[in-house]
Amino acid sequence: MFMKALDAMGKLDDPMFGTIAPDETVNIVFNLSSGQDYRGPWNAGEMHDGTPIEYVAHPEPRGEFPPAPVNSADEQTDAPLGEQVADAPRARTPRSN
């Protein structure tokens, strides 16, 4: 279906379709291993265009955690969770004869 959609838009013959230039972060590789580290052509050397790969051996978090979500007033309650479920409206179950 995806190829049919591209064809319907006339994009299958367009040589510039999908050639968005990458930003400056595509050459950064973070070591997220918890054991032995492996290096290879996927995380060492240069990119296909000659840009050197930046390997971050010991990444450290930067910034802060995002703020906690704020629920709207209609979603807030002081009742314990069990009471919220017990008081919730229930769907009627059809009776079989």
DOKOL-798045 format. One record per residue (C-alpha): residue in three letters; residue number from 1; x, y negated, z negated. Coordinates in nm, 2 decimals, padded with zeros to 4 digits. Layout:
<pts>
{"ALA"; NUM; {X; Y; Z}}
...
</pts>
This chain:
<pts>
{"MET"; 1; {00.00; 00.00; 00.00}}
{"PHE"; 2; {00.28; -00.24; -00.08}}
{"MET"; 3; {00.43; -00.20; 00.27}}
{"LYS"; 4; {00.09; -00.25; 00.42}}
{"ALA"; 5; {00.05; -00.58; 00.22}}
{"LEU"; 6; {00.39; -00.70; 00.35}}
{"ASP"; 7; {00.29; -00.61; 00.70}}
{"ALA"; 8; {-00.04; -00.80; 00.67}}
{"MET"; 9; {00.16; -01.10; 00.56}}
{"GLY"; 10; {00.40; -01.07; 00.85}}
{"LYS"; 11; {00.69; -01.02; 00.62}}
{"LEU"; 12; {00.83; -00.69; 00.74}}
{"ASP"; 13; {01.00; -00.87; 01.04}}
{"ASP"; 14; {01.11; -01.17; 00.83}}
{"PRO"; 15; {01.49; -01.14; 00.77}}
{"MET"; 16; {01.48; -01.39; 00.49}}
{"PHE"; 17; {01.21; -01.22; 00.29}}
{"GLY"; 18; {01.35; -01.11; -00.05}}
{"THR"; 19; {01.68; -01.29; -00.02}}
{"ILE"; 20; {01.66; -01.51; -00.33}}
{"ALA"; 21; {02.01; -01.60; -00.45}}
{"PRO"; 22; {02.09; -01.46; -00.79}}
{"ASP"; 23; {02.16; -01.69; -01.08}}
{"GLU"; 24; {02.48; -01.71; -01.28}}
{"THR"; 25; {02.38; -01.44; -01.53}}
{"VAL"; 26; {02.38; -01.14; -01.29}}
{"ASN"; 27; {02.75; -01.07; -01.35}}
{"ILE"; 28; {02.72; -01.04; -01.73}}
{"VAL"; 29; {02.73; -00.68; -01.87}}
{"PHE"; 30; {02.66; -00.62; -02.24}}
{"ASN"; 31; {02.80; -00.31; -02.41}}
{"LEU"; 32; {02.50; -00.17; -02.60}}
{"SER"; 33; {02.65; 00.17; -02.66}}
{"SER"; 34; {02.63; 00.32; -03.01}}
{"GLY"; 35; {02.90; 00.58; -02.94}}
{"GLN"; 36; {03.19; 00.61; -02.70}}
{"ASP"; 37; {03.20; 00.33; -02.44}}
{"TYR"; 38; {03.22; 00.41; -02.07}}
{"ARG"; 39; {03.36; 00.18; -01.81}}
{"GLY"; 40; {03.32; 00.22; -01.44}}
{"PRO"; 41; {03.24; 00.04; -01.12}}
{"TRP"; 42; {02.90; -00.06; -01.26}}
{"ASN"; 43; {03.05; -00.26; -01.55}}
{"ALA"; 44; {03.40; -00.35; -01.45}}
{"GLY"; 45; {03.58; -00.53; -01.17}}
{"GLU"; 46; {03.39; -00.75; -00.93}}
{"MET"; 47; {03.05; -00.79; -00.79}}
{"HIS"; 48; {02.99; -00.72; -00.42}}
{"ASP"; 49; {03.06; -01.09; -00.34}}
{"GLY"; 50; {03.39; -01.10; -00.53}}
{"THR"; 51; {03.25; -01.26; -00.85}}
{"PRO"; 52; {03.42; -01.11; -01.15}}
{"ILE"; 53; {03.21; -00.91; -01.39}}
{"GLU"; 54; {03.19; -01.06; -01.74}}
{"TYR"; 55; {03.20; -00.76; -01.99}}
{"VAL"; 56; {03.08; -00.85; -02.34}}
{"ALA"; 57; {03.22; -00.57; -02.55}}
{"HIS"; 58; {03.06; -00.67; -02.89}}
{"PRO"; 59; {02.75; -00.88; -02.82}}
{"GLU"; 60; {02.62; -01.09; -03.10}}
{"PRO"; 61; {02.26; -01.22; -03.12}}
{"ARG"; 62; {02.22; -01.59; -03.06}}
{"GLY"; 63; {01.93; -01.81; -03.16}}
{"GLU"; 64; {01.65; -01.72; -03.39}}
{"PHE"; 65; {01.35; -01.49; -03.39}}
{"PRO"; 66; {01.04; -01.64; -03.23}}
{"PRO"; 67; {00.77; -01.77; -03.47}}
{"ALA"; 68; {00.51; -01.52; -03.59}}
{"PRO"; 69; {00.18; -01.53; -03.39}}
{"VAL"; 70; {-00.10; -01.73; -03.53}}
{"ASN"; 71; {-00.44; -01.57; -03.51}}
{"SER"; 72; {-00.75; -01.78; -03.44}}
{"ALA"; 73; {-00.99; -01.84; -03.73}}
{"ASP"; 74; {-01.23; -01.58; -03.60}}
{"GLU"; 75; {-00.97; -01.31; -03.63}}
{"GLN"; 76; {-00.86; -01.40; -03.98}}
{"THR"; 77; {-01.01; -01.23; -04.29}}
{"ASP"; 78; {-00.93; -01.19; -04.65}}
{"ALA"; 79; {-01.08; -00.84; -04.67}}
{"PRO"; 80; {-00.84; -00.54; -04.70}}
{"LEU"; 81; {-00.80; -00.34; -04.37}}
{"GLY"; 82; {-01.01; -00.05; -04.49}}
{"GLU"; 83; {-01.31; -00.28; -04.56}}
{"GLN"; 84; {-01.27; -00.45; -04.22}}
{"VAL"; 85; {-01.31; -00.12; -04.05}}
{"ALA"; 86; {-01.60; 00.00; -04.27}}
{"ASP"; 87; {-01.79; -00.32; -04.21}}
{"ALA"; 88; {-01.74; -00.33; -03.83}}
{"PRO"; 89; {-02.05; -00.27; -03.62}}
{"ARG"; 90; {-02.07; 00.08; -03.48}}
{"ALA"; 91; {-02.19; 00.19; -03.14}}
{"ARG"; 92; {-02.51; 00.39; -03.15}}
{"THR"; 93; {-02.46; 00.75; -03.06}}
{"PRO"; 94; {-02.74; 00.90; -02.84}}
{"ARG"; 95; {-02.93; 01.17; -03.01}}
{"SER"; 96; {-02.96; 01.50; -02.83}}
{"ASN"; 97; {-03.30; 01.68; -02.86}}
</pts>
